[in-house]
Amino acid sequence: MAKLEVAFSPDLYPFYENKEAIVVVIDIFRATSAICTAFENGVKSIIPVEKVEDAKALQNKGYIAAAERQGQIVDGFHLGNSPFHYIDESITGKEVVLTTTNGTRAIFVAKNSYKIIIGSFLNFSAVCDYLKQEKKDVLLLCAGWKGRFNLEDSLFAGAVVNQLEGDVFNELSDSARATQTFYEVGKSDIDDFLINSSHRRRLKNLNLEKDIKYCLQMDQTKVVPELKGDRLVVQK
């Protein structure tokens, strides 16, 4: 039997840390959606880094590098964390360095866990199938916004909880049950449920409504990116 838990932000990770759990990093708007899109479009690997300076150093060594802060591309970089940046043949077969405000931070917080995979609505069913097959404890780690709770990551976590709860995953934390309630309330119209969420408003103010619509699409890819060493890869 396996446990199913949700941490609402990376700041809460220490309270849920479980060396036997698969950690699913979730940053719906937009890092994990961009990562899944990149792999669907043939990127070889993604190297997550914590700091802009780390990304710049690797960029100076010839890597393709992407950096986002406050929802915008950092000066000196051509890519950020919009999924549309990665629908591009120029990344096929390449390694990409990535740093973001929230998503890559969540990856680093959990870097010593048993396993880390990347979750988004775009690869929802693939993630759920993977977790069912593994039959390990699961921690759904929401990237949130600068340590704070957000709706979109928690809603996705609730969708996963709703899909997994059963014979294998029979021990749910209160946080997991809470996200399941969010999902039950919002599942009939996810777009409308999130209409006034803080990060959605933030992105809308940056004229990124098309990114929001893209990130809320269900099951656009079967890739399940996994952290191997210092790189995210997809097993062939």
Secondary structure, DSSP 8 states (H G I E B T S, - for coil): -EEEEEESSGGGHHHH--TTSEEEEE-TTTHHHHHHHHHHTT--EEEE-SSHHHHHHHHTTT-EEEEEETTEE-TT-SB-S-GGGG--GGGTT-EEEEE-SSHHHHHHHTTTSSEEEEE-GGGHHHHHHHHHHH---EEEEE-TBTTB--HHHHHHHHHHHHHHBTTTEEEE-HHHHHHHHHHHHHGGGHHHHTTT-HHHHHHHHTT-HHHHHHHT-S-------EEETTEEE---
